[in-house]
Amino acid sequence: MSSMATRVFRLIRGGGRGTEPVYKSIRMVNFSWVSVVAALLITLVGVYSIDVSGQLRSSGDMELAAVAAKQVVFLIIGMLACVVIALPHYRLVGYMSIAMFVLCIGLLIFLLVPGVPTWLVRPRNGARAWINLGLMDFQPSELTKIAFVLVIAWYMRYRSQHRKIRGLIVPGIIAAIPVGLITVQPDLGTSSLFVPALFAMLIAAGAKLRHLSLIVVCAALAAPAAYPFMQPHQKQRIVAMVKQFQGDDSTSFDINYQSDKAQTLIGAGQGAGMSDSAARAVVYYNKLPEAHNDMIFAVVVARFGFLGGAAVLALYGLWVGGALMVAASCREPLGRLVAVGLSAFIAAQVVINIGMNLGILPIIGITLPFMSYGGSSLLTCWLMTGLIVNVALHRPRPPYRSSFEFADDEGPDTMLATRAYGRKIGFSGRAITR
């Protein structure tokens, strides 16, 4: 039996030094349930908001719009997927991370292959980002987010090279592969989420802020050079946003139409929102494009007002907060990095989407997690939630390094204690601190 297969077998059976059966290492009381409750509440608000955006309703009519009914089906599938991925120890998922990442990259390449039948890969809004599975359209870039977090966490779990500027090259290359393929689709919105997630994981793993700050400054200085290579519609979005900031409404019925309508709905909600029938009428007659998808937050605020929008933001804060508390309570680096990476993806996506709805960021086609309509998006979000539950449920199983601790961060006494603990659980002092 190969060494990898042996480790997997022992992890399941509970054999080996210092281990115990998996079922004895479960922690039912943990912070992940905060994220689960927040995810369920956000999704239910999303289903209702999708229904508001999907139809006018006569008095006494309680039937859901077709898109809202489909979202309920996606919710059930997503929750089942959440349970399934939460059951095995997250280290088992880590063993499969490289294969998962390679598979996702293969699917992203497949989307770009010329000559693929249009019934299988049909461009939508100019982007080749979906594979037609019959019952639903599958978006590989969504699952690539999870595979990316897992493979980065698996790579960095016992390393310290990222503490040096040259050590950031390998994580950067791993991130550049999906970012490049997704940008070519083109899907600038999804590709923009990988860098914040990578930076969050690097910081959690002990990367030095001065190195990351240098990269950010260099990227900011080089950003204008990328403008000539952008697609025409991408350039128009940037120009439109600048005009919007300048108070120029000449593009309100052109490139800024979607942003203008979203802001109109948000303003119409005022403090406490409108009645159900009034909100449906306002959304229907304003003809907001993608009201059930990218612009769902505008529908929420139109219905529930500023207070409702703030409540939704609070729920997202609970999800991210619960995930970060799971990361903080996990003593093992793989679980900690997974929780941090997934929470960074959700947080970045929420910030960008709501910024689009408020008109302070260009519209780059990005969904609001758990809330926007879409099977791939909702399934991915619930899989992320399941992984957070997984990390929280399962106690770390030795051998593991207790945290990202390095010689220049600690005093001599702490380092000696860390090395002694490493020898106790089966690692050499060098392996613990390298």
C-alpha positions in Angstrom: 0.0 0.0 0.0 1.4 3.4 -0.9 2.3 5.9 1.8 -0.5 8.2 0.8 -3.1 5.4 0.9 -1.7 4.3 4.2 -2.1 7.7 5.7 -5.7 8.0 4.4 -6.5 4.5 5.8 -5.0 5.3 9.2 -6.9 8.6 9.3 -10.2 6.9 8.7 -9.5 3.9 11.0 -7.8 6.0 13.7 -4.6 3.9 13.8 -1.1 5.2 14.3 0.7 7.0 17.2 -1.3 9.5 19.1 -4.5 9.1 17.1 -8.0 8.0 17.9 -11.0 6.9 15.8 -12.6 9.8 13.9 -16.0 9.5 15.6 -14.3 10.2 19.0 -12.7 13.5 17.8 -16.0 15.3 16.9 -16.7 18.7 18.5 -20.4 19.4 18.2 -20.2 22.7 20.1 -18.3 25.1 17.9 -18.5 28.4 16.0 -19.4 27.0 12.6 -23.1 26.8 13.5 -23.1 30.6 13.5 -22.1 30.5 9.8 -24.6 27.7 9.1 -27.5 29.7 10.6 -26.4 32.9 8.8 -26.1 31.1 5.5 -29.6 29.6 5.8 -31.2 33.0 6.7 -29.4 34.8 3.8 -30.5 32.1 1.4 -34.1 32.3 2.5 -34.0 36.1 2.1 -32.5 35.5 -1.3 -35.3 33.2 -2.4 -37.9 35.7 -1.3 -36.1 38.6 -3.1 -35.8 36.5 -6.2 -39.5 35.9 -6.1 -40.1 39.7 -5.7 -37.9 40.4 -8.7 -39.6 37.7 -10.8 -43.3 38.5 -10.8 -46.1 40.8 -10.0 -48.5 39.1 -7.6 -52.2 39.5 -7.2 -53.8 39.5 -3.7 -53.8 36.1 -2.1 -51.4 34.5 -4.7 -48.7 32.6 -2.8 -47.1 30.7 -5.7 -43.4 31.3 -6.1 -42.0 32.6 -9.4 -40.2 29.9 -11.5 -36.7 31.2 -10.7 -37.5 31.3 -7.0 -38.8 27.7 -7.1 -35.6 26.6 -8.8 -33.6 28.4 -6.2 -35.4 26.4 -3.5 -34.3 23.2 -5.3 -30.7 24.5 -5.5 -30.9 25.3 -1.7 -31.9 21.7 -0.9 -29.1 20.3 -3.1 -26.6 22.8 -1.5 -27.5 21.8 2.0 -27.1 18.1 1.2 -23.7 18.9 -0.3 -22.9 20.8 2.9 -23.6 17.8 5.0 -21.7 15.4 2.8 -18.5 17.5 2.7 -18.7 18.1 6.5 -18.5 14.4 7.4 -15.0 13.2 6.4 -12.0 14.7 8.2 -10.8 17.8 6.3 -7.3 16.2 6.0 -8.9 13.6 3.7 -10.2 16.5 1.5 -6.7 17.9 1.6 -5.2 14.7 0.2 -7.5 15.2 -2.8 -6.8 18.9 -3.2 -4.3 18.7 -6.0 -6.5 16.3 -8.1 -9.5 18.6 -7.5 -7.5 21.7 -8.6 -6.2 19.9 -11.8 -9.7 18.8 -12.7 -11.0 22.4 -12.3 -8.2 23.8 -14.4 -9.0 21.2 -17.0 -12.6 22.3 -17.1 -11.6 25.9 -17.4 -9.4 25.0 -20.4 -12.3 23.0 -21.9 -14.5 26.1 -21.9 -12.0 27.9 -24.1 -11.5 25.1 -26.6 -12.8 26.3 -30.0 -15.2 24.0 -31.8 -17.0 22.7 -28.7 -20.7 22.4 -29.6 -22.8 25.4 -28.6 -25.4 23.1 -26.9 -22.7 22.1 -24.4 -20.8 25.5 -24.0 -23.1 28.4 -25.0 -21.6 31.9 -24.5 -23.7 34.0 -22.2 -23.3 37.8 -22.2 -20.1 37.2 -24.2 -18.5 34.9 -21.7 -17.8 31.2 -22.2 -18.2 30.3 -18.5 -20.9 27.6 -18.3 -21.3 24.0 -19.2 -24.8 22.8 -20.0 -25.7 19.8 -17.9 -29.3 19.7 -19.0 -31.0 20.3 -15.7 -28.7 23.2 -14.8 -25.7 25.1 -16.1 -22.5 24.3 -14.3 -19.9 27.1 -13.9 -16.4 25.6 -13.2 -15.0 28.8 -12.0 -17.2 28.6 -8.9 -15.8 25.2 -7.7 -12.3 26.4 -8.7 -12.5 28.8 -5.7 -12.8 25.9 -3.3 -10.1 23.8 -5.1 -7.8 26.9 -5.1 -8.2 27.4 -1.3 -7.6 23.7 -0.6 -4.5 23.4 -2.8 -2.9 26.6 -1.4 -3.6 25.5 2.2 -2.2 22.0 1.4 1.0 23.6 -0.1 1.7 26.0 2.7 0.7 24.0 5.7 4.2 23.1 6.7 6.2 25.7 4.8 7.8 29.0 5.6 9.3 30.0 2.2 6.4 32.5 1.9 8.1 34.5 4.6 10.6 35.6 2.0 9.7 37.6 -1.2 11.0 34.8 -3.4 8.8 32.3 -1.6 5.7 34.1 -2.8 6.4 33.1 -6.4 4.9 29.6 -6.2 1.6 30.7 -4.5 1.5 33.5 -7.1 1.8 31.0 -10.0 -0.8 28.7 -8.5 -3.2 31.7 -8.3 -2.2 33.1 -11.8 -3.4 29.9 -13.6 -7.1 30.1 -12.7 -7.1 33.9 -12.7 -5.7 33.9 -16.3 -8.1 31.2 -17.6 -11.2 32.9 -16.0 -10.1 36.4 -17.2 -9.9 35.0 -20.8 -13.5 33.7 -20.7 -13.9 36.8 -20.0 -15.1 36.8 -16.4 -13.3 39.7 -14.7 -15.6 39.6 -11.6 -14.8 36.0 -10.5 -11.1 36.3 -11.4 -10.7 39.4 -9.2 -11.6 37.3 -6.1 -8.6 35.0 -6.0 -6.0 37.7 -5.1 -7.8 38.8 -1.9 -8.2 35.2 -0.9 -4.5 34.4 -1.5 -3.4 37.5 0.4 -5.6 36.5 3.4 -4.2 33.0 3.5 -0.6 34.3 3.2 -1.2 36.7 6.1 -2.7 33.9 8.2 0.4 31.7 7.3 2.8 34.4 8.6 3.8 36.2 5.4 5.4 39.5 6.0 3.2 42.5 5.4 6.0 44.6 3.9 6.4 42.0 1.1 2.6 41.9 0.4 2.4 45.7 0.6 5.2 46.0 -2.0 3.3 43.7 -4.3 0.2 45.8 -3.9 2.0 49.0 -4.7 3.7 47.5 -7.8 0.4 46.2 -9.0 -1.3 49.5 -8.5 1.4 51.3 -10.4 1.2 48.8 -13.2 -2.6 48.8 -13.4 -2.9 51.6 -15.9 -0.7 49.6 -18.4 -3.4 46.9 -18.5 -6.1 49.4 -19.7 -5.3 49.1 -23.4 -5.7 45.3 -23.2 -9.1 45.4 -21.7 -12.3 44.5 -23.6 -14.3 47.5 -25.0 -17.2 46.9 -22.6 -14.8 46.7 -19.7 -13.4 50.1 -20.6 -16.9 51.5 -21.0 -17.7 50.3 -17.4 -14.8 52.2 -16.0 -15.5 55.4 -18.0 -19.2 55.2 -17.0 -18.3 54.9 -13.3 -16.0 58.0 -13.5 -18.8 59.9 -15.2 -21.2 58.8 -12.4 -18.8 60.1 -9.8 -18.6 63.4 -11.7 -22.4 63.8 -11.6 -22.7 63.2 -15.4 -26.0 61.4 -16.1 -25.5 61.3 -19.9 -25.0 57.5 -19.7 -28.0 56.7 -17.5 -29.8 55.2 -20.4 -26.7 53.6 -21.9 -23.8 51.9 -20.2 -24.9 53.1 -16.7 -28.5 52.0 -17.1 -28.1 49.0 -14.8 -26.3 50.9 -12.1 -28.7 53.8 -12.3 -31.8 51.6 -11.9 -30.1 49.7 -9.0 -29.5 53.0 -7.2 -33.1 54.1 -7.9 -34.4 50.9 -6.3 -32.1 51.4 -3.3 -33.3 54.9 -2.8 -36.9 53.9 -3.1 -36.6 51.6 -0.2 -35.7 54.5 2.1 -35.4 53.6 5.8 -37.9 50.7 6.4 -38.7 49.6 2.8 -41.9 49.2 0.9 -44.8 46.7 1.1 -44.5 43.5 -0.9 -46.8 44.6 -3.7 -45.2 48.0 -4.0 -41.7 46.5 -4.1 -42.8 44.1 -6.8 -44.3 46.9 -8.9 -41.2 49.2 -8.5 -38.8 46.4 -9.5 -41.0 45.3 -12.4 -41.6 48.7 -14.0 -38.0 49.9 -13.5 -36.8 46.9 -15.6 -33.6 46.4 -13.7 -31.4 44.0 -15.6 -30.2 40.9 -13.7 -32.5 41.9 -10.8 -32.6 38.3 -9.6 -28.9 37.8 -10.0 -26.1 40.4 -9.7 -28.5 43.2 -8.6 -30.4 41.3 -6.0 -29.2 43.5 -3.2 -31.0 46.5 -4.8 -34.2 44.4 -4.6 -33.6 43.6 -0.9 -33.2 47.3 0.0 -36.2 48.3 -2.1 -38.3 45.8 -0.1 -36.8 46.1 3.4 -35.1 49.5 3.2 -31.8 50.6 4.7 -32.5 48.6 7.9 -33.0 45.4 5.8 -29.8 46.0 3.9 -27.9 46.5 7.1 -29.4 43.3 8.5 -28.2 41.4 5.5 -24.7 42.8 5.9 -24.9 41.8 9.6 -25.7 38.2 8.5 -22.7 38.2 6.2 -20.7 39.5 9.0 -21.9 36.6 11.2 -20.9 34.1 8.4 -17.4 35.5 8.0 -17.0 36.0 11.8 -18.1 32.4 12.5 -15.6 31.1 9.9 -12.7 33.3 11.3 -13.5 32.1 14.8 -13.3 28.5 13.5 -9.9 29.4 12.0 -8.7 31.0 15.3 -9.8 27.9 17.3 -8.2 25.4 14.9 -4.6 24.6 16.1 -3.7 22.9 12.9 -2.4 24.9 9.9 -4.4 23.1 7.1 -7.8 23.7 8.7 -6.9 27.2 9.7 -5.9 28.2 6.2 -9.0 26.6 4.6 -11.3 28.6 6.9 -9.4 31.8 6.3 -9.3 31.4 2.5 -13.0 30.6 2.2 -14.1 33.5 4.4 -11.9 35.8 2.3 -13.7 34.7 -0.9 -17.1 35.3 0.6 -16.1 38.7 2.1 -14.5 40.0 -1.1 -17.5 38.9 -3.2 -19.9 40.6 -0.8 -17.9 43.9 -0.8 -17.6 43.9 -4.6 -21.2 43.0 -5.3 -22.7 45.6 -2.9 -20.2 48.2 -4.3 -21.6 47.5 -7.7 -25.2 48.0 -6.5 -24.3 51.2 -4.8 -22.5 52.6 -7.8 -19.1 52.9 -6.2 -17.6 50.0 -8.1 -17.8 49.1 -11.8 -20.3 46.4 -12.7 -18.1 43.4 -13.5 -20.7 40.6 -13.3 -20.4 39.1 -9.8 -23.1 37.4 -7.7 -24.0 38.0 -4.1 -23.1 34.8 -2.2 -26.1 32.7 -1.0 -28.6 35.3 -2.3 -28.2 35.6 -6.1 -30.0 33.2 -8.3 -27.8 30.3 -9.7 -27.2 26.7 -9.0 -23.4 26.7 -9.3 -23.0 29.8 -7.1 -25.4 28.5 -4.3 -23.9 25.0 -4.4 -20.4 26.5 -4.0 -21.4 28.7 -1.1 -22.9 25.8 0.8 -19.9 23.6 0.0 -17.8 26.4 1.6 -20.1 26.4 4.6 -19.7 22.6 4.8 -15.9 22.9 4.8 -16.1 25.4 7.7 -18.3 23.0 9.6 -15.8 20.2 8.8 -12.8 22.1 10.2 -14.8 23.0 13.3 -16.2 19.6 13.9 -13.0 17.5 13.6 -10.2 18.0 16.1 -6.8 18.1 14.5 -5.2 14.7 14.3 -1.4 14.4 15.1 1.1 14.8 13.7 0.5 18.5 13.1 2.2 21.8 13.7 0.1 23.8 16.3 0.4 27.1 14.5 2.5 29.2 12.1 5.3 30.2 14.5 8.7 31.3 13.3 12.0 32.0 14.9 11.8 35.8 14.3 8.3 36.0 15.8 9.2 34.3 19.2 11.5 34.4 22.1 14.1 31.5 22.7 11.9 29.9 25.4 8.9 29.7 23.1 11.0 28.2 20.3 12.5 25.5 22.6 9.0 24.6 23.8 7.7 24.4 20.2 10.6 22.1 19.1 10.1 19.9 22.1 6.4 19.6 21.3 7.3 18.8 17.7 9.6 15.9 18.7 6.8 14.6 21.0 4.3 14.3 18.2 6.7 13.0 15.6 8.2 16.0 13.9 11.8 17.1 14.2 12.5 20.6 15.5 13.5 21.6 12.1 10.3 20.4 10.5 8.3 22.4 13.1 10.1 25.7 12.6 11.3 25.6 9.0 
